Amino acid sequence: MATIPEADLLVDRRILRRKLTFWRVALLAILAAGVIGFSLYYGGEDLAGGRHIARLSIEGVITGDKDTLKLVREIGNSHGAQALIVTIESPGGTTTGAERLYNELRIVAAKKPVVAVVGTMAASGGYIAAMGTDRIFAEGNSLVGSIGVLFQFPNFGKLLDTVGVSMESVKSSPLKAAPNGYEPTSPEARAALAALVSDSFNWFKDLVKSRRALSEGELAKVSDGRVFTGRQGIDLKLVDALGGEREAIEWLEQDKKIPKGLPVREWKKPRSLERLGLLGASVAALEGLGLFELATPLRRLANMGDARLLDGLVSVWQVAPVD
C-alpha cells in the first residue's frame, strides 16, 4: 500500500484549515449582517442615525394615510430622535385625516419636543397638524389659518335631463344616499349635511381655542375661514414666532435643552410606484433625471387630482392652480 508523503499531508492540512477559516469568517459575517439588518428593520434606525433631530415633511393633501402615521409613531419610539421638527407645506385635506395626524403628533409630544415649521402654507387641515406640535414657527409671508370645514358634491341633474337620462332608486329612507348628485338636494338632506359640517366646525374651533389659548372674541376673529400671513398670525396668536428651521432648532436647544449641534435627519415614507400611482411615478422619474421643469406641472396635476377626489368632510384651503 502506497504511503502519502508527509509534505503532501501538510499541504492538505493547510488547504483544509484555510477552507474552515473562510467558512467561519463567512458565517460570522452572515450572522453579523443578519443582526444589523434585524436591528435596523425593527426599530434600529438609531444604530444608523445615532442621536439626532428628526424632520418629518407634511406636503400636499393630508389624508391621514397609514404610512405617514406609522412614520410618526416610529419617530416617537426612536431612542435616537431627540426632538421632532414637522415642516408643513399643505392646504389641508380630509378633516378626519388631519385629526389622526394631530393625535399622533400629540402622542409624540408627550415623549419629546415637537415643533412645526410652516413653509408656504399650513391651512385648514394643515393648521390642525401644526397645532399638534408644541410651538409653531412661520415665515412672514406664510399662510396659516383657514379654520373651517367643507362638504362639496357635484350635481349632474340638469346634464342628465339634457341628454334624456334619469336615475331611479329604491331607498329605505329619504336621507339614504343623499345627496346623490343625480337630483336636486332636498331641504332635509341639506339640513343633515349642515349639521355634520357644524359639528365638525365646532370641534375645529374648540381645538384652536384650547391649543392656542384664545378667548371667545379672539377665536371669532380667526374662525371665519380666511387665511392669514405669518405676521398677522403672531398678533392673532395663531403663530408663536417668525422664522424657519434654524429658529426652531435654536428654540429646541435653548428652551427644551436639546444638545447643541445635533444633526437634522429626514425621516421619509417608503416610496413605491404602486403607491405613487402613474402621475406620481412619472414625477419621481422626471425629478430623478433632473428634469424639474417637466415634473412641476405633473406634480401640480397629481396634487389637484388628490384634492378633488377627497371623500367626506374636508378641511382644505382651495385656490386655483397657478402656471
C-alpha positions as CSV (number, residue, x, y, z in Angstrom):
1,M,0.0,0.0,0.0
2,A,1.5,3.3,-1.1
3,T,2.0,5.9,1.6
4,I,1.3,9.6,1.2
5,P,4.4,11.8,1.6
6,E,4.4,13.9,4.8
7,A,4.8,17.1,2.7
8,D,1.6,16.4,0.8
9,L,-0.2,15.8,4.1
10,L,0.9,19.2,5.4
11,V,-0.3,20.9,2.2
12,D,-3.7,19.2,2.5
13,R,-4.0,20.2,6.2
14,R,-3.2,23.8,5.3
15,I,-5.8,23.8,2.5
16,L,-8.4,22.3,4.8
17,R,-7.5,24.8,7.5
18,R,-7.9,27.7,5.1
19,K,-11.3,26.4,3.9
20,L,-12.5,26.1,7.5
21,T,-11.3,29.6,8.3
22,F,-13.0,31.0,5.2
23,W,-16.3,29.4,6.1
24,R,-16.1,30.5,9.8
25,V,-15.4,34.1,8.7
26,A,-18.2,33.9,6.1
27,L,-20.6,32.5,8.8
28,L,-19.7,35.3,11.2
29,A,-20.2,37.9,8.5
30,I,-23.6,36.5,7.6
31,L,-24.7,36.4,11.3
32,A,-23.4,40.0,11.8
33,A,-25.3,41.2,8.7
34,G,-28.4,39.4,9.9
35,V,-28.2,41.0,13.4
36,I,-27.7,44.5,11.9
37,G,-30.4,44.0,9.4
38,F,-32.8,42.8,12.0
39,S,-32.0,45.8,14.3
40,L,-32.4,48.3,11.5
41,Y,-35.7,46.8,10.4
42,Y,-37.3,46.5,13.8
43,G,-36.8,50.0,15.2
44,G,-33.0,50.0,14.9
45,E,-32.9,53.2,12.9
46,D,-31.0,54.7,15.9
47,L,-28.0,52.4,15.1
48,A,-27.6,54.0,11.7
49,G,-28.6,57.6,12.7
50,G,-27.4,58.0,16.3
51,R,-28.7,60.9,18.3
52,H,-30.4,63.5,16.0
53,I,-33.3,65.8,15.5
54,A,-35.9,64.2,13.3
55,R,-37.5,66.1,10.5
56,L,-40.9,65.0,9.1
57,S,-42.3,66.7,6.0
58,I,-46.0,67.1,5.6
59,E,-46.7,68.1,2.0
60,G,-49.7,68.3,-0.2
61,V,-53.1,66.9,0.7
62,I,-53.4,65.4,4.1
63,T,-55.4,62.1,4.3
64,G,-54.0,60.5,7.4
65,D,-52.6,57.7,5.4
66,K,-51.2,54.7,7.3
67,D,-47.6,55.2,6.1
68,T,-47.4,58.7,7.5
69,L,-49.0,57.7,10.8
70,K,-46.6,54.8,11.1
71,L,-43.7,57.0,10.4
72,V,-44.8,59.4,13.2
73,R,-45.1,56.5,15.6
74,E,-41.6,55.3,14.7
75,I,-40.1,58.7,15.4
76,G,-41.9,58.8,18.7
77,N,-40.5,55.4,19.7
78,S,-37.0,56.1,18.4
79,H,-34.3,56.4,21.0
80,G,-32.1,58.3,18.6
81,A,-34.6,61.1,17.7
82,Q,-34.3,63.6,20.5
83,A,-36.9,66.0,19.0
84,L,-39.1,66.3,16.0
85,I,-39.4,69.2,13.5
86,V,-42.6,69.0,11.4
87,T,-42.2,71.0,8.2
88,I,-45.6,71.7,6.7
89,E,-46.5,72.7,3.1
90,S,-50.2,71.8,2.9
91,P,-53.5,73.4,2.1
92,G,-55.2,70.7,4.2
93,G,-57.2,67.6,3.3
94,T,-59.8,65.4,5.0
95,T,-60.8,66.6,8.4
96,T,-60.5,63.0,9.8
97,G,-57.1,62.6,8.2
98,A,-55.9,65.8,9.9
99,E,-57.4,64.7,13.2
100,R,-55.5,61.4,13.0
101,L,-52.2,63.2,12.3
102,Y,-52.8,65.7,15.1
103,N,-53.5,62.9,17.6
104,E,-50.3,61.0,16.6
105,L,-48.2,64.2,16.9
106,R,-49.6,64.8,20.4
107,I,-48.6,61.3,21.4
108,V,-45.0,62.1,20.2
109,A,-45.1,65.4,22.0
110,A,-45.7,63.6,25.3
111,K,-42.3,61.9,24.8
112,K,-40.1,64.5,23.2
113,P,-40.2,68.2,22.0
114,V,-42.2,68.7,18.7
115,V,-42.1,71.9,16.7
116,A,-43.8,73.0,13.5
117,V,-42.1,75.0,10.7
118,V,-44.6,76.4,8.2
119,G,-43.4,76.9,4.7
120,T,-45.7,78.3,2.1
121,M,-48.8,77.4,4.0
122,A,-50.3,75.4,6.8
123,A,-54.0,76.0,6.1
124,S,-57.1,74.3,7.4
125,G,-56.1,70.6,7.9
126,G,-52.5,71.7,7.6
127,Y,-53.1,74.0,10.5
128,I,-54.7,71.2,12.5
129,A,-51.4,69.3,12.1
130,A,-49.4,72.3,13.2
131,M,-51.4,72.6,16.4
132,G,-50.3,69.0,17.2
133,T,-46.8,70.4,18.0
134,D,-45.5,72.4,21.0
135,R,-44.6,75.5,19.0
136,I,-45.4,77.0,15.6
137,F,-42.8,78.9,13.5
138,A,-43.8,80.5,10.2
139,E,-42.3,82.9,7.7
140,G,-43.7,86.4,7.5
141,N,-45.5,85.6,4.2
142,S,-46.5,82.0,5.1
143,L,-50.3,81.4,5.0
144,V,-51.9,79.9,8.1
145,G,-55.5,79.5,9.4
146,S,-58.4,78.8,7.1
147,I,-60.3,77.5,10.1
148,G,-63.4,75.8,8.6
149,V,-65.0,72.6,7.3
150,L,-66.4,71.9,3.8
151,F,-68.6,69.3,2.3
152,Q,-68.8,69.5,-1.5
153,F,-70.6,67.3,-4.0
154,P,-71.5,67.7,-7.7
155,N,-75.0,67.7,-9.1
156,F,-75.5,66.3,-12.6
157,G,-79.3,66.6,-12.7
158,K,-79.5,69.2,-15.4
159,L,-76.9,67.5,-17.6
160,L,-78.8,64.2,-17.3
161,D,-82.1,66.0,-18.2
162,T,-80.4,67.4,-21.3
163,V,-79.3,64.0,-22.6
164,G,-82.5,62.4,-21.6
165,V,-81.2,60.1,-18.8
166,S,-82.7,59.7,-15.4
167,M,-81.6,57.7,-12.3
168,E,-84.1,55.7,-10.4
169,S,-83.6,54.3,-6.9
170,V,-85.5,52.5,-4.1
171,K,-84.3,53.7,-0.7
172,S,-85.1,52.6,2.8
173,S,-85.5,56.2,3.9
174,P,-85.4,59.7,2.2
175,L,-82.0,60.6,3.6
176,K,-80.3,57.3,2.5
177,A,-77.5,58.1,-0.1
178,A,-78.4,61.8,0.0
179,P,-77.1,63.8,-1.8
180,N,-76.6,61.6,-4.8
181,G,-75.7,64.1,-7.5
182,Y,-78.5,62.9,-9.8
183,E,-81.3,65.1,-8.5
184,P,-81.7,68.4,-6.6
185,T,-80.8,68.1,-3.0
186,S,-83.8,68.2,-0.7
187,P,-84.0,70.7,2.2
188,E,-83.9,67.7,4.6
189,A,-80.7,66.3,3.1
190,R,-79.1,69.8,3.0
191,A,-80.0,70.3,6.7
192,A,-78.5,66.9,7.6
193,L,-75.2,67.9,5.8
194,A,-75.2,71.3,7.5
195,A,-75.4,69.5,10.9
196,L,-72.4,67.4,10.0
197,V,-70.4,70.4,8.9
198,S,-71.4,72.4,12.0
199,D,-70.4,69.6,14.4
200,S,-67.0,69.2,12.7
201,F,-66.5,73.0,12.6
202,N,-67.3,73.3,16.4
203,W,-64.7,70.6,17.0
204,F,-62.1,72.5,14.9
205,K,-62.9,75.8,16.8
206,D,-62.7,74.2,20.2
207,L,-59.3,72.7,19.2
208,V,-58.0,76.1,18.1
209,K,-59.4,77.8,21.3
210,S,-57.7,75.2,23.5
211,R,-54.4,74.7,21.8
212,R,-53.9,78.5,21.1
213,A,-55.4,79.7,24.4
214,L,-57.8,82.1,22.7
215,S,-60.8,83.9,24.2
216,E,-64.2,83.7,22.5
217,G,-63.5,87.1,21.0
218,E,-60.1,86.2,19.7
219,L,-61.5,82.9,18.3
220,A,-64.2,84.8,16.4
221,K,-61.6,86.9,14.6
222,V,-59.8,83.9,13.2
223,S,-62.5,81.3,12.6
224,D,-64.4,82.8,9.6
225,G,-62.5,80.6,7.1
226,R,-59.9,83.1,5.9
227,V,-56.1,82.6,5.8
228,F,-53.6,85.0,7.4
229,T,-50.0,85.7,6.8
230,G,-47.4,84.6,9.4
231,R,-47.0,88.2,10.5
232,Q,-50.8,88.6,11.1
233,G,-50.7,85.2,12.8
234,I,-48.4,86.5,15.5
235,D,-50.9,89.1,16.6
236,L,-53.8,86.7,16.3
237,K,-52.0,84.0,18.3
238,L,-52.1,81.5,15.5
239,V,-48.3,81.5,15.3
240,D,-45.7,81.6,18.1
241,A,-42.8,83.1,16.3
242,L,-41.5,84.1,12.9
243,G,-38.7,82.0,11.4
244,G,-37.8,78.7,9.9
245,E,-35.9,75.6,10.8
246,R,-32.9,77.5,12.1
247,E,-35.1,79.3,14.6
248,A,-36.9,76.1,15.5
249,I,-33.6,74.4,16.3
250,E,-32.5,77.4,18.5
251,W,-35.7,77.1,20.4
252,L,-35.2,73.4,20.9
253,E,-31.7,74.0,22.2
254,Q,-32.5,76.9,24.5
255,D,-36.0,76.1,25.8
256,K,-36.1,72.3,25.5
257,K,-32.4,71.7,26.4
258,I,-31.8,69.6,23.3
259,P,-28.0,69.2,22.9
260,K,-26.4,71.7,20.5
261,G,-25.0,70.6,17.2
262,L,-27.2,67.5,16.7
263,P,-27.7,66.7,13.0
264,V,-31.1,67.0,11.5
265,R,-32.2,63.8,9.8
266,E,-35.1,63.5,7.4
267,W,-37.5,60.6,8.1
268,K,-39.3,59.5,4.9
269,K,-42.0,57.2,4.0
270,P,-41.1,54.2,1.7
271,R,-41.8,55.1,-1.9
272,S,-43.1,52.7,-4.5
273,L,-44.5,53.1,-8.0
274,E,-47.7,51.3,-6.9
275,R,-48.3,53.7,-4.1
276,L,-47.4,56.8,-6.1
277,G,-49.7,56.0,-9.0
278,L,-48.9,56.7,-12.6
279,L,-48.7,60.5,-12.2
280,G,-46.6,60.2,-9.1
281,A,-44.3,57.7,-10.6
282,S,-43.8,60.0,-13.6
283,V,-43.0,62.9,-11.3
284,A,-40.5,60.8,-9.4
285,A,-38.8,59.6,-12.6
286,L,-38.5,63.1,-14.1
287,E,-37.1,64.5,-10.8
288,G,-34.7,61.7,-10.6
289,L,-33.4,62.7,-14.0
290,G,-33.2,66.3,-13.0
291,L,-36.0,67.4,-15.3
292,F,-37.7,69.6,-12.7
293,E,-39.4,71.9,-15.3
294,L,-41.3,68.9,-16.7
295,A,-42.0,67.4,-13.3
296,T,-43.6,70.6,-11.8
297,P,-46.8,70.7,-13.9
298,L,-47.3,66.9,-13.4
299,R,-46.9,67.3,-9.7
300,R,-49.4,70.1,-9.6
301,L,-51.8,67.9,-11.6
302,A,-51.3,65.0,-9.3
303,N,-52.0,67.1,-6.2
304,M,-55.1,68.6,-7.8
305,G,-56.4,65.2,-8.5
306,D,-55.8,64.1,-4.9
307,A,-57.7,67.2,-3.6
308,R,-60.7,66.8,-5.9
309,L,-61.2,63.1,-5.1
310,L,-61.3,63.5,-1.3
311,D,-64.3,61.9,0.3
312,G,-66.3,63.1,3.3
313,L,-65.7,66.3,5.3
314,V,-62.7,68.2,4.2
315,S,-60.6,70.9,5.9
316,V,-58.8,72.4,2.9
317,W,-58.0,75.8,1.6
318,Q,-58.7,75.8,-2.1
319,V,-57.1,78.1,-4.6
320,A,-56.9,78.0,-8.4
321,P,-53.6,76.5,-9.7
322,V,-51.1,78.9,-10.9
323,D,-49.0,78.2,-14.0
